[in-house]
Amino acid sequence: MLFVSKERGQGLVEYAIILAFVALVVISVVRLLGPSIGNTFSNITNSMP
């Protein structure tokens, strides 16, 4: 029973690290693909009457 709080804290840190990693991947993908996606939507919008 004495180690329950330490395990909870460890789990929280692990989730925080995973969340930071996922955020970093999402930011990288958006920065990499953002301009090409924007151009695609601009082309679609310009082709509409």
C-alpha atoms as one frame of an Amber mdcrd trajectory, in Angstrom:
protein
   0.000   0.000   0.000   2.925   2.355   0.499   3.967   2.195  -3.150   0.581
   2.952  -4.730   1.176   6.694  -5.007   4.606   6.174  -6.613   3.098   3.893
  -9.256   0.377   6.426  -9.966   2.951   9.159 -10.423   5.011   6.932 -12.673
   1.966   6.199 -14.839   1.186   9.891 -15.050   4.719  10.670 -16.190   4.553
   7.920 -18.813   1.282   9.295 -20.176   2.756  12.804 -20.244   5.774  11.558
 -22.219   3.536   9.725 -24.691   1.334  12.803 -25.075   4.372  15.008 -25.700
   5.678  12.543 -28.305   2.329  12.406 -30.111   2.093  16.206 -30.074   5.599
  16.451 -31.525   4.731  14.009 -34.316   1.494  15.841 -35.151   3.238  19.220
 -35.233   5.972  17.806 -37.475   3.490  16.281 -39.913   1.413  19.463 -40.084
   4.501  21.584 -40.714   5.694  19.163 -43.376   2.404  18.626 -45.197   0.646
  21.908 -44.388   1.612  23.863 -47.499   0.744  21.057 -49.901  -2.634  20.484
 -48.232  -3.308  24.226 -48.346  -2.446  24.323 -52.037  -4.752  21.400 -52.728
  -7.683  23.127 -51.038  -6.870  26.367 -52.872  -6.889  24.531 -56.203 -10.243
  22.942 -55.388 -11.696  26.294 -54.367 -10.386  28.040 -57.476 -11.781  25.363
 -59.779 -15.327  25.867 -58.449 -17.498  28.336 -60.345
